[in-house]
Amino acid sequence: MASNKMLLAILSEYGKPYVMTDNIIQKARIMARKEIFGDAKDNVKYTEHVQNALIAQGHHVKVTMTNRKETIAAVKRLVVAEELQRLKATKQSMSVNDRKTFAADWLRSNEDLMVSQLGSKTECLQFVHGIFFAPSFATATVPHLQRVFMADACHLNFGKHTLFSCYGRTANANMLGVGFAIVFGNENGASWKLFWEFLLETHPSMNASDITMITDQDKGQKTALSEVLPNVGHFHCVYHRRANIMKNCGGGSGKTKFSALWAYNALVKCRTVHQIEAFKNTNFQHMRDKDRAYLSSLPNESQFPAARCNQGDDVYMWHLEASSGVESMNSANYSMRQRTAVDMINAALLLVDMEVKRYKKQQTSAWSKNGLFSPRGQIEFDETFNDVNHRKFRIGVTEMQEHWSCSVKRIEDNKGPDHTVRIPKIPIRGSYFGSCTCGVDKRDAVPCEHMAVVAAGSRVKDVTRENIFPYWWTRSHWREQIPQLPLETQPVTMNSIKAANEPNHNLRYCPDWTASEVAGRPKKNKRKQSVLEKATGKKGQKKASGVKRARRYCQCCGGHSHVTNDCWKLPSNAHKRPAQFAVLDAVLDMAQSEEQSKGEESEKKLVQSGIAD
């Protein structure tokens, strides 16, 4: 959306700058928005016609309706959830009875608004609760996408609606839409369950054991996913997991040894399950009980890539650990999330149109040029085989019945382990990509250095650098993901729908008065300055930009609840320690004295043995 400054530059040829006031520009915005997108109360009456128009173009659309009783229940849940969120900021909460009382009081005090928005009990009204949709090309592309998907939810700037999105990746590492939903209310388990059910209905191939779904750490989302898609592996986003560890356990930047964040970063980098278990056995005993319990609150396969890859021979992670792809698409879809989109019907139309345009752009990129690999695949190929010298490795090849077993070891590293590379005798889609005991091949979905030196050294017949690379980075597979499907060139608009159909006056949107005010909006009673006052107004003191608020951090224990000078571990703060801390300190002192006495005894024995010699 263009800013006021940009609009002033555009309109400068049609009038004097001092005439183009903010009031005139704002009114022009409102008029243009109403002319293009219409009014929400009027648009909702054409919901069924919009659904039929999108289905006629091949898109998958499902609209859910609720009656007056169900809508009031949804409003009560929403109001209580917002109150709990407000109390959480002040470290307060409400019991179950308090929540019921609060909801009843809110309904009683807002009875007039409820009647005006929802109508009376005698009216047979239906309310649009949510719209679920997927682009027409999704059914042909989803089965061939990389087997790691990302899902997330974000709020919209109109009404009180939430956008649910699921994206996959192509052979060129481009994001491609799998399914979307715009639902009334906040993100919760019930909404996620409806969304996953729609995805399963649209894409039955999604419920497979080799698929990994990366999401944030939302409990309702995890429960709904396990109920609807039980075969899919759930992986928590590394970025959100790190943020939660810092919030609950501290640890600073992760450099403090034996802190929760330090241990988590090390475990994420592990390449095999054996490395994960070895790290835990060595370091977990030195960590705090709270940090150890928090890292163990999730299973290994839900937070460490190596553990997830160990769940099947066909499970890969494709370099992916975070849900940054779907987060970036939420930012790219900002135009349909703005208040100018008016309502969920227009937002759905805008998003479908944007996804179709992105698909056409990817079609042009995939089919306009020729080559063995996609652009992203070529980058992966160059990074894999650059600086690979097979002369630095000792390679032994053994022929098996169905594969070649290659023992690979770096010559300079005498103490390092031997890694076994398995290369199939029969290529899969023209690729001899196999497996390696180092685990890098499954975590990154590209040949590791051990597999690369086998191909570079030509130690196995018919295996080259090009055909040992996996097929999912080739241009042929990219074209299989982006087929040349005929797509509608004329998008569906509200004006065309209204011109050809009759409205249904029994349809309404769910109430939107519970939506919060947009940040930065001027207060209603604030006096508006004139043009002259704005031009000759006094310049206030310039505020410093880019200055971050100082966070408390302790360099002794790595916590964020106090500063270093107030830490109980300092001897100068011994008088501030509670009784439990004093007992723990005494136990630690006794352990240190015992270790010191053992050291002194061992030194005496060494001295005596030296004298005897």
N, C-alpha and C positions, 0 to 999 in steps of 0.2 A: 504494500500500500504506500502511495506517495505521501511524503511529509508536506506540511504547510509551506516550508521553504521551497520545496520543489514545485508545488502548485503555484506559488507566487512567481517563480521564474517562468513557468509555462504561460501564465496569464498576463505577464508584463507587457505583451504586445497589444493587449485588448483593453488596457486601462492603466490609470496611474497607480503606483504602488501604495500610496496612502489610502486609496479607496478600498483596496482588497484587505479588509479587516478579518480578524479571526472569526468573527460572528458570521460574516458572509461566506467564508470558506467552509465553516462547519455546516451551515444550512445547505450549501451545495453538496457536501458529502452525503447528508441525510437524504436529499432529494435523489441523488444518483443511486444511492444504495436501494432506496425504495423502488426506483424505476427498474433496476437490473434484477434485484433479488426478491422484491415484493415485501409483503408484511407477513410475519410469522403466523399470526392468527388466521390469516387468509390462506397461506401456503399449506398449512396442515390439512386443510380440507381436500387437497389433491394428492395425498400421500399414496393412495392405492393406484392412482393413474401414473404417478412417477415410478412406482414399483413395476407396473406392467410395461412401461416404456423401456426401462432398463433391461428387463427380462427379454423383451423383444429384440434387443441388440445383442443378446447372448450373455449378459452379465448375470451373476447369481445374487439374488436379493431376497431377503426375508425380513418382514416387519412384524414386530411383536406389539400387541395391544393389551391394555389393562382396563378394568372397570374402575368405578369410583372408589370402592372399598380397597382394592389392591393399590391404587394410586395413593390413597391416604396412608396406608401402611408403609409405602415406599418413602413418602414425605417424612413420616415419623422417624424412620431409620436414618434418613439423611440429616434431620435436625439434631438427633441425638449424637450422631457421628461428629457433626461440626462442634457441638458443645464439648464432647470428649476431647476433641483436638484442641479446643481453647483451654480446657483445664489441664491438658498434658503439658502445655507451655509453662504453667505455674506449678507443675508437679502435684496435681490433684487428680481425683478420679471420682466416679459415681458408681454406686452399687446398682444391682438390677432393679430394686424397688425405686431408687432415686431416678433411674432412667425412665421408668414407666410414669412416674409422677411428673417429671419434666416434660415428657411428650404430651401428656394429658393437659397440663397447664398451657403448653404452647398452642395446642389445638383450640382450647377454650378462649384464649386471648386473641387468636387470629381466625375466629369463626367467620367473620364477614369476608375476609380474603379468601377463605376456603370455598365459600359459597359462590363468590364472584368468579373464581378460577375453575372450580370443579363442577359448578352447577348444583342443583338440588338433587335429592334422592329420587325424585319422580322422573327426572330426565334420563333417557337412555343414551348416555354419552360414552364414548370410547376414547381412550387416551393412548397416544403413540409413546410407548415405553422405550423402544429401541429399533434401530435399523441395522441389519447385518448384511454385508455385501462383499463380493469378490469379483475382480475383473474377469472378463470373458476368457482371456488367454491363460488364466491361472491353472485351469484343469489340465492343460496340455504341457505347461512348463514345470509345475511343482514336482511331479515324479522324477524329473531329471536334474533338479537343483542339488547343490551340495547338501549333505545330510545334516547340516547344523542350521537351525532356524533361531530367530530372535523375536521375542514378543515383549510388548510394553504397553502401558496405558498412560494417558495424559489428559489434563482438563482442557475443555474448550472455553473460549471467552464469551460465549453467549449461553444463557440459561444455566442449568446445572447438569451438564452432560459430560461424559467421559468418552474419549476416543481410544479404542482398543485396536492395536495393530500387530501384525505378524509378517515378517519379511524373511526371505531366503536369499542366497547368493548364487550367482551364475559363475561360469568358468572364467569370466573376466573380473570376478569379485565385485560385480555390480549388484545392488539391492533390487529385489523384485518382489512386488506385493503378493502375499498369499491370501490374506483375508483381513477384513476390517469390521468394526462395529462402533456405533455411536449409541450409548445407552444412558438413560436418565439415572442420576445418582453418582455416588463415589465408586472408586475401585474396590470391589469386594469379591468374596468367593462365589456368590450367586451369579454375578455378572460375568466373571471369568468362566464359570461352568457353561453358561449360555454361549459364550464365544467359542470355547473349545468344541462344544457340540456342533456348532455351525461349521467349524473348520473340518471336523470329522465327516460331517454329512457331505460337504463340498469336495473334500480330498480324502477319500478312504485310505489312500496309501500313507497318510501321515502317521498312523498308528503302527509304527515299525520299531524294532529294537535297535536298529542302527541309526535312528534319528536322535539328535540331541537338541533340546530346547533351552536356550539361554535366556534367563529372566532375572529380574531383581529379586530381593529377598522378601517377597510378599507371601505371607502364610496362606491366605485364601487362594492365591494363584496356584501354589504348589499342591494344595489339597484337591482343587478342581482338576488340575492336570493329571494327577494320579488316578482320579476316578474316571475321567473321560478317555484319556490316552494312557492306559497303564503300561504299554510297552515302550513308550518314549522315555528316554533318559533326561532327567531334569538337572541342569547345571546352573549354579548361581553365578551371577555376573561378578567378575573379580573386582571391578571398580566399586560396586555397592558393598561387596563383602569387606573390602579394605576400609571403607568409610564407617561401616558398622563396628569393625574391630577397633578403630581409633576412638569411636564414640563410647564404647563399652569398656575397653581395656587400656586405652592410651597407647603408648609406644612411640609417640613422636613420628619421625620419618621412617621408622623401621630399622634404624641402625643400632638401636639398643639391643644388645645380645640377650637372648632368652625372653624377650618380650613377645607378645602375641603377634604383632605385625611382622616382626623379624622372622618368626617361625613360619608364618603364613607365606611370606614372600619366598622363603627357601623351599617350602613344600610345593608351591605352584611351579617352580622351576624344575622340580624332579621329573625325570624322564621315564622311570619305571616304578612299579609298586614296591619293589625291593628297596629302592632308594627312599621311598616315603617311610616305610617301616623302620629302616635303619636310622633315619633322622629322628623319628619319634622316640625310639629306644635310647638314643644317645642324649637328646636335648630336653625331652618333655619332663624328665625327673628334676631338672633345674629350674623349671618355670613355676610361676604362681598357680595355685589351684584354680583361680578364677580364669586365668588365660587358657590353661589346659582344658578346662571344662567348656569354654566358649568355642575353641577350635574343634572340640569333639562333638559339639552339638549337631553338626551336620555330618552325614556319611562322606567318606573320602571321594566317592564317585560323583558327588554333587558339588565339590569345591576344588578338586585337584585334577587337571587334565590327564595326567598319567593314569590315575585310577579309573577315570571314565573310559579311556581307551582300552583298558584291560578287561572291560566287560564283554568284548566280542572281537572276533577277528576282522569284522567289517566296520568297526567303530573308529572314526577319525575325527579330529578336532579342527583341521584346516587353519592353524595359527590362531584360532578364535578362543578368547577367554572372557570377553566382556560383551555386553549388549550395546556397544557403541554404534553399531550399524542402524538399529531401529531408533536409537536416540537421535542420530543425525537425520533420519527420515522424518521424525517428528518436527525437527526444525525446518526441514525442507517443505513440510506440509503446513507451514504456519499460516499461509493465506486462507486455508479453509478452517483454521481454528480461530481466526479473528472474529471480532464482533460484527464486522461487515458481512460475514456469511449469513447472518440473520437467524438461521435455524438449522436443524439437523438435516433436513431434506436438501437444502442448498449446499450444505457442507459435504454431504455424500455425493452430490452431482459434481462438485468441484474436485473432490478427491478421485473419483472415477476418471474424470477427464484428464487430470494430471498423470495418473498411472498409465493411461492409454498413450499419452504423448511420450512418456518415458520409455514405454515398450517400443514404440515406433523408432525412437532414437537408438535404442539398443539393436533393433533389427538392422538399421542402416550400418551400424558399426560392425556387426557380426557378418553381414553378407556382402558388404561393399569391397572387402579386401580378402586376399588369400594368404595362407600361411599355415605352418604346422601347429603353432600354438596361438592362443589368444594373447593380447598385449600383456595381461597380467601373468599368463602362463610363461611368456618369454622372459619376464622379469624373474620369476621363480626358477626357470631353467638356468639363466645366467648366474644367479646367486648360488645355485647348487654346484655348478661345475667350474666356477671361477676359482683359481688357486688350488685346484685339485691335482695332486701329484701322486700317482699310484706307486711310484718308486719308493715312497716313504712308508709303505705298508707291506706287510708279509701276508700273502693271500694263498690260501689252500682251497682247492675246488674238489668236491666229492659229488659224484653223480648218484642221485637217488631215483626211485621209480617214477615219481611225479614232479620232482623239482631238483634244482641244483643247490647243494649246501656248500656255502663258501665261508671259510674261517678267515677273519680279517683282524689284523693287529698292527698297531703302529710300531715301527721298528725302534724308534727312539725311546718309547715308553715301555721299558722292560717289565715294570710292575703292573701295568695296566691290564685290564681283562681282555680276553678274546671275545669278539662279537661274531655271531653267526648270521649270515645273510642267506635267506631262502628266496630263490628265483624260480618261478614256475616254468615248466617246459612248454606249456601251451599258453600263448599270450591271451589276455583278456582285452578285447577291443583293440588289438594291436599293441598292447603294452605288456612288458615283462616286469612291471612293478611288483615287488614282493614284500618282504618284511625283514626286520632286523631286530636283534635282541636289545639294541640300545634304546629303542622306544621313540626316537626322533621321527621316524617315518610315519608313525601313527599320530603323533601329536601335531606335526606340521603338514601331513598329507603330501610330502615330497620326499625324494630319495635322500637318505642320510649320507654322511661322508663315506661310510663303509660301503654302501650300495653304489655310490658314485664312483669309487675307485675300482670296483669290480667291473663296471661298464667301461670306465676310461682305460683300464688295462687290457680290455678285450680278452678276459680270462674265460668267458663263457661264450659258446658259439651262438651267433646271430643276435647277441645282446649288445646294443650300442647306447650312446648317450641319449639319443632321441627316443628310442623305443622302450627304455627303462623308465622313462618319465610317465606318471599315471595319466590315463586318458581324460580325467576330469579337468585337465588344464589345456586341452587341445581345442582348436577352433571348430573342428567337426562336432565335438560335444557341445560347444557353445551354440552352434547353429541348431543342434537338437533341442537345446533349452529354449531358444528363441526362434521358433519356426515362423515362416512367412505366412502367418494367418491373416485373412482379410478382416480388417477392423472398420467399425463405423467411423466415417469422417465427420458426421454431423452430431455434435453432443446434444444431450437432452437439456433443455432449459425450462425454467418455470413459466416463461411467457408462452412458449409453444404448448406446454401442457394445459395452461389455463385457456388458451384459445380453442382447444379442441375437445375439452371435457367439461362436465358439470361437477360442481363441488359437492362434497358430502358434509353436510352441516352438523353431523353427529360426532365428528372427529375434532379432538383438541390435543394440544401438547400438555405434558405434565407441567405443574406449576414451576415458574422460574423466579419467584421472588426470593427464594432462598439463596440465590447466587450472590456472592460477595461483590462489593464495589471494586471497580478496576483501580489499581494503584495509580496515583497521580491525578485523579480526577479532582477538579476544584470543588470546594465546599459550596453548598447551595446558597448560603447566606453571605458569601464573600462578595464584596463589591467589585465589579468589573472595571478595570481601568480604561480610560478613553485612549484614542490613538495618540493624542498629544502627550498624555501622561506616560505612555509607554515609550515614546520617542525621547522625552526629556527627563525620564526618571533617573533617580540617583543610583549610582552603581555601588552595590554593597561590597563588603569585604570578600575578596576572592577566596573560595574554599580550596583546600588542597585536594588534588585529585589523585586517585590511585593509592591512597593511604589505607592500608588494611588495619582492621581492629586487632589490637594485640591480644594474643591468646595466652592463657596461663600454661606453663609447661615446666616440669621439674626435671632437671638433668640427672638427679640421683636415681629416681625410680621410673622416670618416663611417663608419669601421670599428668593429666590435664586439670585436676581439681585443685592444685596449689602450685606455688612457685618453689624454686630451689631452696630459698632461705627459710621457708616454713616446713620443709620436709622433716618428718619424724625420724628419718634415718640419720640425720645429722646429730653428732654428740651435743651440740649446743641447744638442741630442742628436745633433750631427753625428758625434761620436766613436763612437756606437752603430750607425751605419749600416754595412751589409755592403758588400763591394767592388762588387757589381752596382749597388747604390743610388748609390754614389759616382760611378760612370761615368755613370749616368742623370742625376744631379744636374749633372755637368759639362756634359753635352750640353744640358740645359735652360738652364744659365748662358750657354753660347755662343749659344743661340738668342735669349735675352733681350738679350744684348749686341749681337747683330746687329740686332735690332729697334730697340734704342735708338740705334744709329749711323744707321740709316735714318731715324729720326725727326729726329735732329739735322741730317742732310743736307737733309731736306725743309724744316725750319725756316730753314736758311741760304738755300735757294733762294727761299723766300717773302720773306725780308728783303731779299735782293738785288733781287728783282722789284719790291718796294715802293720801294726807293731809286731804281731806274731810272724808275719812274713819276713 
